[in-house]
Amino acid sequence: MKRTLLALLVITAVSSCTSVKQIGKVNMVSNRNVDPNLGYGVITTYSGGSKRELKKSRAISIEEAIDQTVRKVPGGEFLMNAKIYMVDGKYIAVEGDVWGVKSNVAFRGFKVGDTVTWKVMFNFKIGTIKSLIDDKTCLIETEDGDIIEQKYVKINKVE
C-alpha cells in the first residue's frame, strides 16, 4: 500500500511540474518598425518574467511570445534586455523591459486622467485614473483620496 501511494505521489509531482528553460538573450527585439525620433522610454521592467506568466505562455513562435508580452503593457512598442524561454519543450515565453511612448497612452478606451465610475455594493463610486497597469487593471484615485486597483471591465468612463 505504501509503495502504491508513494508511486502515485511521485507520478503526480512529476506530471504537475512545468519546465522553463532559458534559450536566449537579446538586447532589443520588436515585431514592429521602430521610429528613432519618437523618444521612447521604459514603461515597465521585467514584463512577462514572473514564474506564473512564464508557465501560462502558450505562444508557439517567438513573434507570438513577443506580441503577448508587449501588448499587455499599455503603450508598449518593443522589448529591451529580453530573455527567451522554452516552456514544457513546446511553448515560447519572453521576458524583458517594455519600451514605448508614454504620452497620451490609451488602453481599452481609457487613459490617465479620465474620470470613471464603478459599482460597489448598491452604490456607485467616482474616481480618476492615475495609472494603466496592464491589459486588465488600472489604478484609480477615489473622491476620498484613496488609490485602488480596478479592472477595466468593471469601470465606465464619465463624460
RACORHU-V624287 format. One record per backbone hydrogen bond with DSSP energy under -1.0 kcal/mol. CO is the residue of the C=O (numbers start at 1). NH is the residue of the N-H. Records with the same first field share a line. If there is no record, write none. Layout:
# RACORHU-V624287
CO: NH / NH
This chain:
# RACORHU-V624287
1: 5
2: 6
3: 7
4: 8
5: 9
6: 10
7: 11
8: 12
9: 13
10: 14
11: 15
12: 16
19: 88
21: 86
24: 84
26: 82
27: 81
29: 79
35: 38
41: 100
44: 98
46: 49
47: 96
50: 54
51: 55
52: 56
59: 92
61: 65
62: 66
63: 67
64: 68
65: 69
66: 70
67: 71
70: 73
73: 76
78: 99
79: 29
80: 97
82: 26
83: 95
84: 23 / 24
85: 93
86: 21
87: 90 / 91
91: 87
93: 85
95: 83
96: 47
97: 80
98: 43 / 44
99: 77 / 78
100: 41
102: 105
107: 110
110: 107
111: 114
114: 129
115: 158
116: 127
117: 156
118: 125
120: 123
123: 120
125: 118
126: 143
127: 116
128: 141
129: 113
131: 139
136: 152
137: 133 / 134
138: 150
139: 130 / 131
140: 148
141: 128
142: 145
146: 142
148: 140
150: 138
151: 154
152: 155
156: 117
